[in-house]
Amino acid sequence: MGRAGFSHCFLHVTDLERTRAFYVDRLGVEVLVEGPGYLRLGGGGGFHIGVEQRAASEVGAPGIELELQVPDVDALASTLRQAGVSVTEPSDQEWGARHAWLHDPDGYRLSIWSPIE
């Protein structure tokens, strides 16, 4: 019998269009599937996130942090700040990546990062 492996997860949001604008237009994540009340976002190794619009009572998970690898964390953090998004200053981490942290429109914690070259 083979080993189990993660393929995707779901993110429940209060406003699908706002979430699409944040992840696709601001962060550059690829839209894989789009339909009424649903987005599938992905790129990078086949893992993807299904995004569904739900009631506010079904949104949020304070113990979850999404990790998004980007080509240049410093440039993206600067662009986000100029657009009014609160994002930490990127910093080198001991595990070999440069990270900045922020929250998406529904309050999900997000790390954008690039490998340290």
NORTARA-V659600 format. One record per backbone hydrogen bond with DSSP energy under -0.5 kcal/mol. NH is the residue of the N-H (numbers start at 0). CO is the residue of the C=O. If there is no record, write none. Layout:
BEGIN
nh: <NH,NH>
co: <CO,CO>
END
This chain:
BEGIN
nh: <8,10,12,18,19,20,21,22,23,24,25,26,27,28,29,31,31,32,34,37,38,39,40,41,42,46,47,48,49,50,51,51,52,53,57,58,59,63,65,67,68,69,75,76,77,78,79,80,81,82,83,84,86,87,90,92,95,97,98,98,99,101,102,103,106,108,109,110,111,112,113,115>
co: <47,49,51,14,15,16,17,18,19,19,20,21,23,22,41,29,39,39,37,34,50,32,48,29,46,43,6,40,8,38,10,49,36,12,54,55,11,60,108,110,66,112,71,72,73,74,75,76,77,78,80,79,84,100,98,96,92,113,90,96,111,109,85,107,103,63,101,65,99,67,97,95>
END
